[in-house]
Amino acid sequence: MPSLHELQTLFGEAMVGNNDWVRDALLPLLESGDLPPGDRIDIYANNITASLTDVLKDTFPTVCGLVD
């Protein structure tokens, strides 16, 4: 069982990276619930992507207007 720090590092890398091996390493460590662990990771990752996109749009409205 990884330490809390190792688990948090894996989770962070799974959220912002495109490393399938990180996601695969994290899956067996998560408990199943109403949704499979992979689906729950996808929900977190999508929320992070949406939040970061909104921040960029708010911070750089002119660039957004040019490339949107």
N, C-alpha and C positions, 0 to 999 in steps of 0.2 A: 504494500500500500504506500503510495507516494505521500510525502509530507504536504501540509497545507500550502506551503509556498510553491512546491512543484505542481500541485493541482491547479492553483491559481495561474501559474505560468502557462500550463497546458491550455487552460480555458481561454486565456487572453490570446494565445497564438492561434487557437482554433477560431476565434472570433474575427480576427483581422488578417490572418494569413490564408493562403490558398494551399496549405499543406495538408493533403489527405491523411498522411501518416499521423499527424498531430491529432486530427479529429478521430481517427481510428484508435489511437492510444487512449483517448479520453472516454470513448463510448462504454467500455466495460466497467469504468469506474462510476458511472452514473446509474442510479436506480431507475427502474421502469416505473412509469406512472400511467396516467391516462393516455399519454403520447409516448412513442418510443424515444429513447434518448437522442437519436439522430435528428428527429423532427424538432425536439426542444432546442437543440443546438442551432438548428437552422433559424428558428424564431428569434433567438438572441442575436444571431449574426445579421439577420435582416433588419432588426430594430437598430442595431449599431450603424449599419450602412445608411438607413433612412435618416437617422439623427445627424450623422456626419454630413450627409448631402444637404440637409436643411441648414446646417451651420455654414457650409460653404456658400450656399445661395444667399443667406443673410449677410455674410461678410463681403462677398464680391458680387453685388447685384448687376454691375455693369458688365462684367465678364459673363455672367449667367445670361444676360440679355443678348450678348453677342453670339454665344455658342448654343443657347437653348433651342 
